[in-house]
């Protein structure tokens, strides 16, 4: 597939997801009752189907959860001029947030009901500058290990032509969600 075909596919997938998200409750936070008894994967799938609110940060930084499966999460982002640093390239914090979202959500897909996680460590390696001339990038997170107390995952941020812009790893603490 050429990079032109890839970007067309990516944009079509994004349009489908965004239409479901916009038809749903929009950005916000799901209530404890809405997520009670659901696995992490079920929660993320409900977000993708517009049944639960999605995270406000996705709207703020213009990225979207595109797909989830067991141990995997894919986000797509739009590098825009408001994300530029003083040197004229996309700020590293934007990269890191997109990668952290893919990493965290890949771990989230493996959480049983009543279990949660938080990022304990995030390591990002920036390998190529990114500008708004690249219309979309994708961050794909994959779990390496998920245990009772710790989970690790890795992610790559790539353009539609396969160019690698950054890669990252995380260690997450896994815990029982306290009863309210």
N, CA and C of each residue as an Amber inpcrd file, in Angstrom:
protein
   540
   0.8430000  -1.1710000   0.0000000   0.0000000   0.0000000   0.0000000
   0.8920000   1.2380000   0.0000000   0.5930000   2.2020000  -0.8380000
   1.3820000   3.4360000  -0.8860000   1.0130000   4.3220000   0.2970000
   1.8590000   5.3240000   0.5730000   1.5560000   6.2240000   1.6890000
   0.2760000   7.0200000   1.4170000  -0.0210000   7.3050000   0.1330000
  -1.2730000   7.9990000  -0.2140000  -2.4770000   7.1180000   0.0990000
  -2.3780000   5.8260000  -0.2070000  -3.4630000   4.9000000   0.1140000
  -3.5980000   4.7300000   1.6360000  -2.4590000   4.6900000   2.3130000
  -2.4820000   4.5420000   3.7690000  -3.1680000   5.7350000   4.4130000
  -2.8080000   6.9530000   4.0040000  -3.4150000   8.1300000   4.6280000
  -4.9040000   8.1870000   4.3150000  -5.3160000   7.7810000   3.1270000
  -6.7470000   7.7300000   2.8000000  -7.4680000   6.7440000   3.7150000
  -6.8740000   5.5780000   3.9410000  -7.4510000   4.5770000   4.8430000
  -7.5150000   5.1260000   6.2650000  -6.4220000   5.7370000   6.7310000
  -6.3800000   6.3060000   8.0820000  -7.4540000   7.3720000   8.2650000
  -7.5950000   8.2530000   7.2730000  -8.5880000   9.3300000   7.3770000
 -10.0070000   8.7740000   7.3820000 -10.2600000   7.7310000   6.5970000
 -11.5880000   7.1070000   6.5690000 -11.8930000   6.4520000   7.9140000
 -10.9160000   5.7400000   8.4790000 -11.1120000   5.1200000   9.7910000
 -11.3650000   6.1830000  10.8600000 -10.6030000   7.2530000  10.8060000
 -10.7620000   8.3480000  11.7660000 -12.1490000   8.9770000  11.6520000
 -12.6200000   9.1860000  10.4320000 -13.9440000   9.7760000  10.2240000
 -15.0340000   8.8920000  10.8160000 -14.9170000   7.5860000  10.6360000
 -15.9060000   6.6590000  11.2090000 -15.9140000   6.7300000  12.7320000
 -14.7320000   6.7150000  13.3370000 -14.6350000   6.7600000  14.7920000
 -15.1610000   8.0940000  15.3040000 -14.7290000   9.1950000  14.6850000
 -15.1630000  10.5210000  15.1510000 -16.6740000  10.6960000  15.0420000
 -17.3030000  10.1310000  14.0150000 -18.7580000  10.2700000  13.8930000
 -19.4550000   9.5450000  15.0480000 -18.9320000   8.3790000  15.4510000
 -19.4990000   7.6660000  16.6000000 -19.2630000   8.4410000  17.8920000
 -18.0550000   8.9980000  18.0430000 -17.7360000   9.7550000  19.2480000
 -18.6130000  10.9940000  19.3650000 -18.8110000  11.6990000  18.2510000
 -19.6260000  12.9170000  18.2620000 -21.1010000  12.6130000  18.4930000
 -21.5630000  11.4300000  18.0950000 -22.9580000  11.0340000  18.3170000
 -23.1820000  10.5890000  19.7610000 -22.1100000  10.2730000  20.4710000
 -22.2080000   9.7980000  21.8500000 -22.1820000  10.9460000  22.8400000
 -21.7860000  10.6570000  24.0770000 -21.8010000  11.6700000  25.1280000
 -20.6980000  12.7240000  25.0130000 -19.7290000  12.5210000  24.1180000
 -18.6480000  13.4920000  23.9500000 -17.5560000  13.3040000  24.9790000
 -16.6850000  14.3230000  25.1270000 -15.5930000  14.2070000  26.0860000
 -16.1130000  14.2960000  27.5170000 -15.4400000  13.6180000  28.4050000
 -15.8380000  13.6450000  29.8070000 -15.3010000  12.4500000  30.5500000
 -15.9930000  12.0980000  31.6070000 -15.5540000  11.0060000  32.4680000
 -16.7380000  10.0930000  32.7270000 -16.5600000   8.8130000  32.4890000
 -17.6230000   7.8420000  32.7580000 -17.8350000   7.7380000  34.2630000
 -19.0660000   7.5390000  34.6540000 -19.3800000   7.3880000  36.0750000
 -19.0030000   5.9720000  36.5320000 -18.8030000   5.8020000  37.8320000
 -18.5130000   4.4530000  38.3430000 -19.6000000   3.4520000  37.9590000
 -20.8410000   3.8830000  37.9180000 -21.9390000   2.9900000  37.5510000
 -21.8300000   2.5460000  36.0860000 -21.3580000   3.4410000  35.2250000
 -21.2380000   3.1100000  33.8020000 -20.1610000   2.0640000  33.5270000
 -19.1370000   2.0070000  34.3560000 -18.0350000   1.0780000  34.1160000
 -18.0500000  -0.1300000  35.0520000 -18.9730000  -0.1350000  36.0060000
 -19.0450000  -1.2350000  36.9740000 -19.2120000  -2.5780000  36.2620000
 -18.3810000  -3.5290000  36.6480000 -18.4640000  -4.8770000  36.0970000
 -17.8530000  -5.0460000  34.7180000 -17.3380000  -3.9780000  34.1290000
 -16.7470000  -4.0550000  32.7890000 -15.2350000  -4.2510000  32.8810000
 -14.7020000  -4.9950000  31.9360000 -13.2450000  -5.1020000  31.8090000
 -12.7310000  -3.8140000  31.1710000 -11.4400000  -3.6050000  31.2440000
 -10.8430000  -2.4450000  30.5860000 -11.1080000  -2.4430000  29.0920000
 -11.0270000  -3.6180000  28.4740000 -11.2940000  -3.7100000  27.0360000
 -12.7390000  -3.3230000  26.7370000 -13.6850000  -3.7810000  27.5570000
 -15.0880000  -3.4360000  27.3430000 -15.3260000  -1.9330000  27.4940000
 -14.6410000  -1.3050000  28.4400000 -14.7700000   0.1440000  28.6280000
 -14.2620000   0.8830000  27.3900000 -13.0870000   0.5150000  26.9070000
 -12.5160000   1.1900000  25.7370000 -13.3590000   0.9330000  24.4860000
 -13.8810000  -0.2710000  24.3390000 -14.7580000  -0.5580000  23.1950000
 -16.0320000   0.2780000  23.2790000 -16.5730000   0.4580000  24.4830000
 -17.7610000   1.2900000  24.6610000 -17.4600000   2.7440000  24.2980000
 -16.2570000   3.2210000  24.6210000 -15.8520000   4.5770000  24.2190000
 -15.8260000   4.6850000  22.6960000 -15.1950000   3.6850000  22.0560000
 -15.0970000   3.6960000  20.5910000 -16.4570000   3.6550000  19.9060000
 -17.4420000   3.0490000  20.5560000 -18.7830000   2.9620000  19.9770000
 -19.6570000   4.1570000  20.3440000 -19.0910000   5.1420000  21.0650000
 -19.8450000   6.3210000  21.4440000 -20.8290000   6.0840000  22.5740000
 -20.6270000   5.0100000  23.3430000 -21.5250000   4.6800000  24.4550000
 -21.0560000   5.2880000  25.7740000 -19.7710000   5.5650000  25.8770000
 -19.1930000   6.1920000  27.0660000 -18.4160000   7.4310000  26.6400000
 -18.2680000   8.4010000  27.5360000 -17.4590000   9.5770000  27.1900000
 -16.0030000   9.1840000  26.9310000 -15.3510000   9.9630000  26.0890000
 -13.9180000   9.7640000  25.8470000 -13.1420000  10.8580000  26.5680000
 -11.8350000  10.6670000  26.7180000 -10.9980000  11.5930000  27.4860000
 -10.9000000  12.9610000  26.8140000 -11.0860000  14.0070000  27.5990000
 -11.0240000  15.3880000  27.1100000  -9.6730000  15.7040000  26.4620000
  -8.5820000  15.1080000  26.9600000  -7.2540000  15.4060000  26.4170000
  -7.1680000  15.0890000  24.9290000  -7.9240000  14.0910000  24.4840000
  -7.9150000  13.7350000  23.0660000  -8.4340000  14.8960000  22.2180000
  -9.4380000  15.5790000  22.7040000  -9.9820000  16.7320000  21.9850000
  -9.0010000  17.9130000  22.0730000  -8.4300000  18.1170000  23.2630000
  -7.5000000  19.2210000  23.4820000  -6.2800000  19.1270000  22.5630000
  -5.7240000  17.9160000  22.4240000  -4.4960000  17.7370000  21.6510000
  -4.7210000  17.1350000  20.2650000  -5.9620000  16.9840000  19.8630000
  -6.3500000  16.5110000  18.5330000  -5.7700000  15.1350000  18.1920000
  -6.1090000  14.1750000  19.0540000  -5.8320000  12.7870000  18.7100000
  -7.0320000  11.9350000  19.0750000  -7.1020000  10.7420000  18.4830000
  -8.2820000   9.8930000  18.6060000  -7.8780000   8.4420000  18.8110000
  -8.5750000   7.7770000  19.7270000  -8.4410000   6.3340000  19.8480000
  -9.0830000   5.7250000  18.6070000  -8.3310000   4.9310000  17.8710000
  -8.8030000   4.3690000  16.6030000  -9.2350000   2.9170000  16.7500000
  -8.4630000   2.1230000  17.4880000  -8.8370000   0.7200000  17.6670000
  -8.2030000   0.1540000  18.9270000  -8.8780000  -0.8550000  19.4830000
  -8.3540000  -1.5740000  20.6420000  -8.6080000  -3.0610000  20.4610000
  -7.7370000  -3.8410000  21.0310000  -7.9090000  -5.2830000  21.1170000
  -7.1340000  -5.7100000  22.3570000  -7.1810000  -6.9680000  22.6760000
  -6.5180000  -7.4310000  23.8840000  -5.0140000  -7.1470000  23.8270000
  -4.5450000  -6.2950000  24.7530000  -3.1230000  -5.9690000  24.8330000
  -2.6350000  -4.9720000  23.8020000  -3.5510000  -4.2840000  23.1130000
  -3.1560000  -3.3830000  22.0170000  -4.1060000  -2.1930000  21.9430000
  -3.5310000  -1.0040000  21.6720000  -4.3360000   0.2000000  21.4620000
  -3.6480000   1.0730000  20.4220000  -4.4490000   1.6420000  19.5150000
  -3.9220000   2.5020000  18.4540000  -4.6020000   3.8720000  18.5450000
  -3.7860000   4.9070000  18.5940000  -4.2600000   6.2910000  18.5660000
  -3.7450000   6.9470000  17.3000000  -4.5260000   7.8640000  16.7680000
  -4.1260000   8.6350000  15.5930000  -4.1540000  10.1040000  15.9700000
  -3.1080000  10.8220000  15.6130000  -3.0070000  12.2300000  15.9620000
  -2.7600000  13.1160000  14.7630000  -3.1770000  14.3600000  14.9200000
  -2.9950000  15.3730000  13.8810000  -2.0040000  16.4090000  14.3870000
  -0.7540000  16.4020000  13.9030000   0.2130000  17.4130000  14.3330000
  -0.1610000  18.7700000  13.7220000  -0.4490000  19.7360000  14.5700000
  -0.9260000  21.0440000  14.1190000   0.0230000  22.1540000  14.5460000
  -0.1740000  23.3380000  13.9820000   0.7050000  24.4630000  14.3200000
   0.6480000  24.8070000  15.8020000  -0.4950000  24.5850000  16.4680000
  -0.5630000  24.8820000  17.9020000   0.2570000  23.8960000  18.7400000
   0.7870000  22.8550000  18.1260000   1.6340000  21.8970000  18.8250000
   3.1290000  22.1680000  18.5870000   3.4410000  23.2340000  17.8710000
   4.8440000  23.5300000  17.5450000   5.6060000  24.0710000  18.7510000
   6.8950000  23.7200000  18.8020000   7.7970000  24.3210000  19.7780000
   8.4550000  25.5400000  19.1210000   9.2910000  26.2920000  19.8340000
   9.9160000  27.4800000  19.2360000  10.8290000  27.1870000  18.0380000
  11.2420000  25.9410000  17.8620000  12.1080000  25.5850000  16.7380000
  11.3140000  25.2550000  15.4710000   9.9800000  25.2170000  15.5810000
   9.1500000  24.9430000  14.4060000   8.8530000  23.4700000  14.1640000
   9.0960000  22.6390000  15.1640000   8.7310000  21.2230000  15.0600000
   7.7300000  20.9060000  16.1650000   7.0690000  19.7700000  16.0340000
   6.0650000  19.3840000  17.0220000   6.7350000  19.1410000  18.3760000
   6.1530000  19.7330000  19.4090000   6.6940000  19.6580000  20.7640000
   6.7620000  18.2090000  21.2450000   7.8340000  17.8730000  21.9240000
   8.0190000  16.5260000  22.4440000   6.9330000  16.0950000  23.4070000
   6.3260000  17.0230000  24.0960000   5.2340000  16.6960000  25.0080000
   4.0200000  16.1500000  24.2770000   3.7910000  16.6330000  23.0600000
   2.6870000  16.1080000  22.2480000   2.9720000  14.6560000  21.8780000
   4.2000000  14.3860000  21.4220000   4.6270000  13.0080000  21.1200000
   4.3870000  12.1320000  22.3540000   4.9120000  12.6000000  23.5030000
   4.8720000  11.8090000  24.7300000   3.4360000  11.5220000  25.1660000
   2.5530000  12.5160000  25.0430000   1.1600000  12.3060000  25.4520000
   0.4670000  11.3010000  24.5530000   0.7130000  11.3830000  23.2630000
   0.1200000  10.4330000  22.3180000   0.6330000   9.0180000  22.5950000
   1.9340000   8.8880000  22.7950000   2.5190000   7.5800000  23.0950000
   2.0490000   7.0490000  24.4500000   1.9970000   7.9200000  25.4670000
   1.5400000   7.5090000  26.7920000   0.0920000   7.0150000  26.7350000
  -0.7310000   7.6440000  25.9110000  -2.1290000   7.2160000  25.7570000
  -2.2000000   5.8160000  25.1460000  -1.4210000   5.5790000  24.0980000
  -1.4090000   4.2520000  23.4670000  -0.8740000   3.1930000  24.4230000
   0.1680000   3.5320000  25.1560000   0.7490000   2.5920000  26.1190000
  -0.2470000   2.2750000  27.2310000  -0.7870000   3.3160000  27.8390000
  -1.7130000   3.1220000  28.9500000  -2.9640000   2.3630000  28.5440000
  -3.5190000   2.7340000  27.3970000  -4.7400000   2.0490000  26.9630000
  -4.4740000   0.5980000  26.5740000  -3.2840000   0.2950000  26.0740000
  -2.9780000  -1.1160000  25.7850000  -2.9880000  -1.9100000  27.0920000
  -2.4620000  -1.3270000  28.1600000  -2.5030000  -1.9750000  29.4790000
  -3.9550000  -2.0450000  29.9670000  -4.7010000  -0.9640000  29.7620000
  -6.1030000  -0.9140000  30.2090000  -6.9290000  -2.0560000  29.6220000
  -6.6170000  -2.4660000  28.3880000  -7.3820000  -3.5420000  27.7460000
  -7.2780000  -4.8580000  28.5080000  -6.2560000  -5.0070000  29.3500000
  -6.0510000  -6.2610000  30.0780000  -6.5330000  -6.1980000  31.5240000
  -7.1500000  -5.0790000  31.9150000  -7.6270000  -4.9450000  33.2850000
  -8.9750000  -5.6450000  33.4650000  -9.0640000  -6.5560000  34.4400000
 -10.3690000  -7.1530000  34.7480000 -11.2290000  -6.1260000  35.4940000
 -12.5240000  -6.3930000  35.6450000 -13.3650000  -5.4650000  36.4030000
 -12.7790000  -5.2110000  37.7950000 -12.7920000  -3.9460000  38.2050000
 -12.3190000  -3.6000000  39.5420000 -10.8300000  -3.3790000  39.6660000
 -10.0910000  -3.5230000  38.5610000  -8.6390000  -3.2890000  38.5860000
  -8.3190000  -2.0570000  37.7580000  -7.2960000  -1.3240000  38.1780000
  -6.8550000  -0.1390000  37.4700000  -5.3410000  -0.1130000  37.3800000
  -4.8080000   0.9630000  36.8460000  -3.3640000   1.0970000  36.6670000
  -3.0210000   2.5750000  36.6570000  -1.7730000   2.8740000  36.8330000
  -1.2730000   4.2250000  36.6530000   0.1590000   4.1290000  36.1350000
   0.5460000   5.0900000  35.3350000   1.9020000   5.1110000  34.7940000
   2.8880000   5.4080000  35.9100000   3.8810000   4.5420000  36.0610000
   4.9470000   4.7520000  37.0400000   6.2120000   5.2720000  36.3610000
   6.3810000   4.8870000  35.0890000   7.5740000   5.2940000  34.3430000
   7.2140000   5.3780000  32.8730000   7.6910000   6.4130000  32.2310000
   7.5150000   6.5980000  30.7870000   8.8610000   6.9950000  30.2090000
   9.2940000   6.2710000  29.2000000  10.5520000   6.5880000  28.5230000
  10.2600000   6.7620000  27.0440000  10.6110000   7.9370000  26.5190000
  10.3520000   8.2440000  25.1130000  11.6710000   8.5080000  24.4080000
  11.8320000   7.8880000  23.2440000  12.9840000   8.1290000  22.3820000
  12.4940000   8.8170000  21.1170000  12.9420000  10.0460000  20.9160000
  12.5640000  10.8170000  19.7380000  13.6160000  10.5530000  18.6660000
  13.1840000  10.0880000  17.4940000  14.1620000   9.7290000  16.4730000
  14.0930000  10.5920000  15.2190000  12.9910000  11.3390000  15.0530000
  12.8770000  12.1970000  13.8750000  11.9190000  13.3350000  14.1930000
  12.2860000  14.5320000  13.7450000  11.4180000  15.6930000  13.9470000
  10.1290000  15.5260000  13.1460000   9.0640000  16.1170000  13.6650000
   7.7480000  16.0430000  13.0470000   7.2110000  17.4530000  12.8860000
   6.6100000  17.7280000  11.7370000   5.9900000  19.0340000  11.4820000
   4.5530000  18.8040000  10.9970000   3.7460000  19.8660000  10.9490000
   2.3800000  19.7160000  10.4320000   2.2920000  19.2940000   8.9590000
   3.4080000  19.2410000   8.2510000   3.3760000  18.7300000   6.8700000
   2.9830000  17.2510000   6.8420000   3.2400000  16.5430000   7.9450000
   2.7820000  15.1540000   8.0910000   1.3710000  15.2640000   8.6570000
   0.3750000  14.8920000   7.8600000  -1.0170000  15.1660000   8.2360000
  -1.5430000  14.2880000   9.3680000  -1.0280000  13.0980000   9.5390000
  -1.4440000  12.2120000  10.6120000  -0.2650000  11.3280000  11.0120000
  -0.2830000  10.9300000  12.2850000   0.6430000   9.9230000  12.7870000
  -0.1630000   8.9440000  13.6300000   0.3820000   7.7530000  13.7860000
  -0.2710000   6.7400000  14.6130000   0.6870000   6.2490000  15.6910000
   0.1390000   6.0940000  16.8880000   0.8670000   5.4990000  18.0040000
   0.2010000   4.1690000  18.3130000   0.9660000   3.0990000  18.1960000
   0.4490000   1.7700000  18.4980000   1.1470000   1.2390000  19.7330000
   0.3500000   0.9900000  20.7760000   0.8790000   0.4470000  22.0180000
   0.5780000  -1.0300000  22.1240000   1.5530000  -1.7950000  22.6210000
   1.3940000  -3.2400000  22.8120000   1.9530000  -3.6230000  24.1710000
   1.1830000  -4.4160000  24.8970000   1.6160000  -4.8830000  26.2050000
   2.7190000  -5.9270000  26.0380000   3.7360000  -5.7910000  26.8460000
   4.8080000  -6.7820000  26.8990000   4.5260000  -7.7750000  28.0190000
   4.1170000  -7.2470000  29.1790000   3.8320000  -8.0780000  30.3510000
   2.7400000  -7.4140000  31.1790000   1.8070000  -8.1930000  31.6750000
   0.7900000  -7.6660000  32.5930000   0.6090000  -8.6570000  33.7310000
   1.0480000  -8.2390000  34.9110000   0.9160000  -9.0760000  36.0950000
  -0.0510000  -8.4670000  37.0980000  -0.0510000  -9.0200000  38.3080000
  -0.9550000  -8.5280000  39.3510000  -0.5870000  -7.1430000  39.8500000
   0.7030000  -6.7900000  39.8060000   1.1420000  -5.5140000  40.3570000
   1.8310000  -4.6020000  39.3520000   2.4070000  -5.1690000  38.3020000
   3.1320000  -4.3760000  37.3080000   2.7400000  -4.7840000  35.8960000
   2.7420000  -3.8010000  35.0130000   2.5520000  -4.0610000  33.5840000
   3.5840000  -3.2440000  32.8220000   4.0670000  -3.7900000  31.7130000
   4.9720000  -3.0450000  30.8440000   4.4210000  -3.0970000  29.4250000
   4.7260000  -2.0360000  28.6720000   4.2550000  -1.9590000  27.2890000
   5.2490000  -1.1450000  26.4700000   5.1240000  -1.2820000  25.1560000
   5.9670000  -0.5250000  24.2260000   5.0720000   0.0730000  23.1430000
   5.5330000   1.1840000  22.5560000   4.7550000   1.8360000  21.4980000
   5.6940000   2.4730000  20.4880000   5.1540000   2.6390000  19.2820000
   5.8810000   3.3030000  18.1920000   4.9720000   4.3660000  17.6100000
   5.5270000   5.5180000  17.2650000   4.8060000   6.6040000  16.6040000
   5.3110000   6.6860000  15.1690000   4.4180000   6.4170000  14.2110000
   4.8140000   6.3550000  12.7970000   3.8960000   7.2140000  11.9310000
   4.4330000   7.6070000  10.7840000   3.6530000   8.3080000   9.7770000
   3.0640000   7.3260000   8.7860000   2.2130000   7.8060000   7.8730000
   1.5610000   6.9180000   6.9050000   2.5300000   6.2440000   5.9380000
   3.7320000   6.8060000   5.7870000   4.7320000   6.1850000   4.9130000
   5.6250000   5.2140000   5.6760000   5.3070000   4.9940000   6.9690000
   6.0910000   4.0790000   7.7880000   7.2450000   4.7260000   8.5270000
   7.4650000   6.0180000   8.3360000   8.5540000   6.7050000   9.0280000
   8.3480000   6.6380000  10.5330000   9.3860000   6.2350000  11.2530000
   9.3560000   6.1900000  12.7080000   9.7700000   7.5610000  13.2390000
   8.8990000   8.1640000  14.0750000   9.2030000   9.4570000  14.6820000
   9.6450000   9.3190000  16.1440000   9.1180000   8.3140000  16.8280000
   9.4940000   8.0870000  18.2270000   9.0520000   6.6890000  18.6390000
   9.6660000   6.1970000  19.7040000   9.2150000   4.9520000  20.3200000
   9.3370000   5.1260000  21.8210000   8.5360000   4.3280000  22.5540000
   8.4670000   4.5280000  23.9940000   8.1820000   3.2180000  24.7120000
   8.4860000   3.2300000  26.0040000   8.1220000   2.1200000  26.8890000
   7.5170000   2.7060000  28.1580000   6.7530000   1.8700000  28.8460000
   6.1770000   2.2760000  30.1220000   6.1950000   1.1240000  31.1050000
   6.2000000   1.4830000  32.3640000   5.9230000   0.5670000  33.4570000
   4.7370000   1.1460000  34.1920000   3.7110000   0.3380000  34.3860000
   2.5010000   0.7680000  35.0840000   2.3070000  -0.0320000  36.3580000
   1.8460000   0.6440000  37.3890000   1.4520000  -0.0210000  38.6210000
   0.0140000  -0.4740000  38.4620000  -0.2730000  -1.7200000  38.7980000
  -1.6130000  -2.2840000  38.6910000  -2.1640000  -2.4440000  40.1030000
  -3.4300000  -2.0840000  40.3010000  -3.9890000  -2.0930000  41.6520000
  -5.5040000  -2.3350000  41.6220000  -6.0220000  -2.6540000  42.7870000
  -7.4650000  -2.7960000  42.9960000  -8.0460000  -1.3810000  43.1000000
  -9.1150000  -1.1080000  42.3790000  -9.7640000   0.1990000  42.4730000
 -10.5570000   0.2350000  43.7910000 -10.2840000   1.2200000  44.6240000
 -10.9740000   1.2860000  45.9180000 -12.4860000   1.4370000  45.7360000
 -13.2480000   0.7850000  46.5850000 -14.7120000   0.9160000  46.5550000
 -15.0820000   2.2960000  47.0670000 -16.1190000   2.8850000  46.4880000
 -16.5590000   4.2180000  46.9260000 -17.5920000   4.1010000  47.9980000
